[in-house]
Amino acid sequence: MEKRLTWEEIVRQYPEQWVGLTDIEWEDGDIKTAIVAYSHLKKNQALNMEYVTNGDITAETTYDQGWFDLKLSIIRDGIIVHKKKRKT
């Protein structure tokens, strides 16, 4: 079974890379915990994986980018879902 990690643990264990996350626990729009399904991805690979899995895998970056607002549109069951990421 994969290990659930806090966002801080994910950033420490997978520094400066794109990761594919599953089973995310959100808290106030931020990732509290998740399971890392994939690591060492290029940005386009990570975003494509999110698209082809219909959002079952979420692409996130652990690059230090400070605070930012990004609205990411995901098509899930024919409906556009907006996911707001607030910090990395």
Legacy VTK file of the C-alpha trace (Angstrom):
# vtk DataFile Version 3.0
C-alpha trace
ASCII
DATASET POLYDATA
POINTS 88 float
0.000 0.000 0.000
1.276 3.483 -0.867
2.097 5.767 2.002
0.042 8.900 2.625
2.289 11.948 2.990
1.713 15.514 4.082
2.366 18.212 1.484
5.511 19.229 3.394
6.790 15.610 3.242
6.033 15.435 -0.500
8.013 18.636 -1.112
10.966 17.292 0.922
10.963 13.803 -0.630
10.283 14.935 -4.224
12.033 18.319 -4.481
11.746 20.528 -7.557
9.721 18.232 -9.779
6.236 17.512 -11.059
4.364 14.727 -9.275
1.100 12.879 -9.883
-1.001 12.641 -6.724
-3.994 10.495 -5.815
-6.367 10.331 -2.859
-5.790 13.992 -1.979
-7.092 15.401 1.269
-7.731 19.145 0.833
-7.803 21.793 3.535
-8.899 25.345 2.634
-7.858 24.861 -1.011
-4.417 23.488 -0.114
-3.190 19.903 -0.172
-3.072 18.529 3.357
-2.093 14.936 2.498
-1.897 12.741 -0.609
-0.404 9.599 -2.084
2.345 10.078 -4.687
1.469 7.876 -7.667
4.167 9.222 -10.015
7.269 11.362 -9.674
10.045 12.779 -11.866
7.539 13.910 -14.488
7.894 16.691 -17.020
5.197 19.355 -16.792
3.424 18.239 -19.980
3.496 14.592 -18.844
1.974 15.474 -15.482
-0.776 17.652 -16.946
-1.540 15.084 -19.659
-1.772 12.337 -17.017
-4.309 14.448 -15.126
-6.341 14.872 -18.308
-6.305 11.230 -19.470
-7.180 9.911 -15.991
-10.130 12.299 -15.841
-8.681 13.929 -12.742
-8.009 10.695 -10.821
-4.354 11.743 -10.786
-3.666 15.387 -9.966
-0.565 17.102 -11.337
1.304 19.224 -8.815
4.721 20.850 -8.740
7.093 20.977 -5.801
9.181 23.733 -7.389
9.391 26.684 -5.010
7.166 29.241 -6.681
5.912 31.056 -3.609
2.277 32.091 -3.447
0.215 32.014 -6.603
-3.336 31.595 -7.794
-3.933 29.201 -10.643
-7.319 28.161 -11.865
-7.008 24.796 -13.598
-9.938 23.529 -15.637
-10.584 19.809 -15.669
-13.278 18.141 -17.701
-14.931 15.505 -15.548
-17.981 13.675 -16.887
-18.522 16.426 -19.448
-18.511 19.177 -16.809
-15.706 21.704 -16.437
-14.429 21.680 -12.868
-12.194 24.503 -11.651
-9.584 23.644 -9.083
-7.863 26.530 -7.333
-4.325 26.018 -6.115
-3.098 28.588 -3.631
0.470 27.711 -2.779
3.228 25.203 -3.385
LINES 1 89
88 0 1 2 3 4 5 6 7 8 9 10 11 12 13 14 15 16 17 18 19 20 21 22 23 24 25 26 27 28 29 30 31 32 33 34 35 36 37 38 39 40 41 42 43 44 45 46 47 48 49 50 51 52 53 54 55 56 57 58 59 60 61 62 63 64 65 66 67 68 69 70 71 72 73 74 75 76 77 78 79 80 81 82 83 84 85 86 87
